[in-house]
Amino acid sequence: MTTTSAPPGPPRPTRRLGDRVFAGSATGAGILILLVLAGVAVFLVTEAWPALTANSADLPNGKSLASYVAPLVFGTLVAAVIALLVATPLAVAIALYITYYAPRRLAATMGYVIDLLAAIPSVVYGFWGIAALAPAMVPFYGWAAEHLGFIPLFAGPASTTGKTMLTAGLVLAVMILPIISAISREVFGQAPALHREAALALGATRWEMIRMAVLPYGKSGVIGGAMLGLGRALGETLAVAIVLSASGGITFNLISSSNPSTIAANIALNFPESSGLAVNTLIASGLALFLITLVVNVFARWVVTRRAEFSGAN
């Protein structure tokens, strides 16, 4: 009785030294990022702990920590939401025009110019907002207070300087516009050619093709880009500190001079002259901003990866 041995399997590919070095360095970089993030979280919790456990009478203005942080969180969210609501439709429209309507040379130039907006320092945006945008918005604020005063957002009295929450939100909208536009352009450009060609072959117009084939495919990418832009708006400091006239408190009035500050701007303005428990209180507000930004970016990553397996074949 003879036995036959199984045929040898295919040889296992040997990894080159360069591949091993690259894989190790990439893994190390990923672990390093996680360690840095964990270190930042530990630092914030450690430094904020005295404020978290202190009596209300010992905190700034004799308020509880929740009463101190709540208006700052409110102002941060309001300014970021205004920026998101203004920037997202504009960014999507710009991305669609550059990708599917503009001539090739014009599209390349427009894309380059819009991307350059992300390289402008935030202090320049702040100076532009206070010197140009704020005075230009004063007539609109007066008109809104007179004709739309029944809406809580425009209840007035209108600011005579233009240093309002709405102005700060518009400045942030310009700042996050290139982020959302760049991601939207990439996603729209990767829409399956089979879907686009099939829509055009069935007699759809260019806009109908975009509505039926491009926008459904790029919806998750647009949402992810919007969330990344929201993360940028939440943490912006100098531009908001320069433009916004902050007086504390929670109000939905967007055109008045009485506005809540944002967390980042409040830290930047008060940290140099603070000491002791006041520093711990500011760091505690920074911990709140860290958690908000972390949640926003995790949600954005989940939205982007949710459709990672989508392709033109399925």
N, C-alpha and C positions, 0 to 999 in steps of 0.2 A: 504494500500500500504506500503510495507516494503522496506526499503533501506538497502543495504549491504555496509558496509564500506570497503574501499580498504585494502587489506592485508598490514600489516606493512612492510616497506622495510628492507633490511639487516642493522643491526646495524653498525654505523660508527666506524671504529677502533679508539681506543684511543691511542694517542701518548704517549709513555713513557717519563719520565723525561730525560733520557739519550739521546733519539732521539731529543728532543727539544733543549737540550744543544748543541749537536753536530751540528744540523742544524743552530742554532744561531751563533755558533763559526765559522762554515764554511762560512756563509754569511758575518760575520764581517771580516774574513780574506780577502775575496774577495773585500769587500768595502775598506779595509785598503790598499790593493795593488793599487787600483785605485786612492786613495787619495795620496799615496806616489808618484805614477807616475805623477799625476797632480801637486804635490808640486815640483817635480824635473823640470817639464816643466816651471812652473811659475818662479822658481829660475833662470833657464837658460835665460829665456826671460828678466827678470828684470835686471840681471847682464850684459847681452849682449846689452841691450838697449843703453847705452852710446856709444858703438862702432858702433851700427847700425845707429845712428843719428849723429856721429861725422864727421868732415871734413876729407878728405883723407890725408891732410898734417899733421894731428895730429896722425894718425895711424902709427904703426911700419913701418919703411922704407919709409914712405910717400906714401904708396900704398892705393888704395881703398880697402874696406873690401872684395869685390868680388875678386880682384886681389890677395889678401893675402890668402883667403880661397880656391880659385879654385885649385891651385897646390896641396894643402893638400888633398882635396876631390879626386882629380885625383889619387894621390899616394895611398890613402886608398883603392879606388876601384880597382886599378891595383893589389895591393898585395893580396887583398881578392879574386879577380877573379882567379889569378894564383893558390892560395891555393885551391879554389873550383874545378878548372879544374883538378888538380892533385889528390886531395883527394877523390873526388866522385867516379870515376871508381874503385880505389883501395878499397874503403870502401864497395862498392857494391860487388866486387869480393870476398872480405874477408867474408862478410855476407853470401853470397851464399855458399861458401865453408864450413863455420862453420855450417850452417843450414842443408845442403843437401848432403855434400860430406864427411866431416871429420868424423872419428869414434867418438863415444859419449864422451869418456874420453878426447881425443885430442881436441874436439870441446869445451868442458867445460874449459879446460886449456887455449886454445887460446882466448876464449871470456873473461876470467878473466884477462889475460895479456893485451889484447887490451884495456879493460876498465880501467886498471891501468894507461894507457898513459894520461888519462884525469886528473889524480891526481898529475902529475908532475908539479911543479911550472913553470910559464912562464920564470922566470929568468934562470932556468936550461936549458930550450930550447934555450934561447938566448946564453948562454955560449957554448952549444953544437954547435949551428950554427956558431959562430964566431971562435971557436977553431978547429972544425972538418969538418963541411960541407963546409964552405967558402974556406979553402985551397984546399979541394978536388975538388971543382968546378972550380978552376983557369985554369987547363989544358983544360977543356971543353970550357970555355969562350974564350980562345985563339984560339982553333980550330974553334969555331963558328964564331968568328970575321973574321977568314981567309977564311973559306969556305962558310959561310952563311951571309956574310956582306951585300949582296944585299937585305936582308930582314931587314926592319927597326927595328925589335925587336932585331937583333944581329948586328947592324951597327958598334958597337965598338966606340972608342978603348976599348979593353977588360980590365977589372979591374985586377990589379995585387994582390989585397988583397981578392977578392971574396965577398966583402961587397956590393952586388948589390940588385936590386929589385927582381931578380929571386931567389936569395938565401933567401931573406926574405919571398917570397911567398912559397918556399919549406918548410921552418921552420913552417910557418902557416899551411901548408897542413898536416904536421905531428901532429900539435896540434888539428886540427879539425877532424882528421881521426876517433878517437874513438867516437865522437858524431854522425857522419853520420853512422858509422858501427853499433853502438848500436841500433839506430832507425831502420836501414834497417833490422837487424836481427830480431827484434820484429815483423816487418811488414811481412817479408818473412815467419816467423814461423806461422803466423796467416792466411796464404793463405788457402782457403777452401779445406778441405781434399777431398770433392766430386770432385772438379775440378782436383786435382792432381791424384787421383785414376782413374778418367775417362780417363785422358790423357794417363796414363800408360796402362790401359786396352785396349786402342785402338792401342797399339803398339808403342807409343812414347818412345824415349830414355829419359834418365834423363834430359839432356840438353833441349830437345824439350819440356818436361813437364814444366821445369822452364821457358822457353821462352813463352809458350802458356798459362800457368796457374798462375805461381808465379809472374813473372815480371809485367804483366798487373794489377794484384791485388795490388802489392806493389809500383806501380809507384808514386802514390801521396805521400806515406810515404817517399820514397826516396827523392822526391823533397822537402818535408817538412823538413826532416833531413838535406838536403843540405843547405836549407835556414837558419836553425838554426846554422849550422856550419859557414855559411857566416856571420851571426850576430856576432859570436865569433871572427872571423877573422877581422871584421871591427873594433872592439874595442880593439884589442890586443895592448899592450903598450910596456912592457919591452923587449920582445923578438925582436920586430922590432927596438926599439931604440938601442939595442946592436948590431944587425946584420947589419942594413942599414947604408950606408954612404950617408947621405942626403945633397944635395946642393941646393935644390929649383928648381923651373922651372918645366915645363911639357915636358916630353919626353917619347917616346915609347921604347927607348933603354933599354933593360933589363940586359945587361951585362957590362954596363959602371959604372964608379964611380960617375957619375953625375945622381943623382936620386932625385925625389920629396919625401919629407917626408910624413908620414901619420899624420892624425889629432891627434890621441892619443899619438903617439911618440913625436910630436912637442909640445904638451901641457906638457908632462912629462919632457922634456928637458928644456923648457923655462919658465915654471911657477915659479920655486923657485926664479929666479932673476928678475922677472917682477914686475911692480908696476903701479898703476894708470890705464890709458887707455889701456896699454898693457895687463893687466889682463882681462879687459873687452873684448878685441879682442880675446884672447885665449878662453874665455868662449863662445864668439860668434861662434868660430870654433867648440867648443864642442856642441853647439846647433845644428849645421849642422850635426854632427855625431849622435846626439840623433835622429834627424828626419830621417836620412838614416837608422839607426838601427831599428827604430819604423816601418818604411815602410817595411823593409825586414821581420821582425817578424810577422807583420800583414798579409803579403802575404803568409808566411809559414803557419800560422794558417788557412787561407782561403783554401789553397791547401789541408791541412790535413783533415779539416772538410767537404770538398766538397764531399768526398766519404764515409762519416761516416755511411750512411745507407746501404752501400754495404755489402752483406753477401753471404754465399755459396748457399743460396736458390734462389737468384734472378739473 
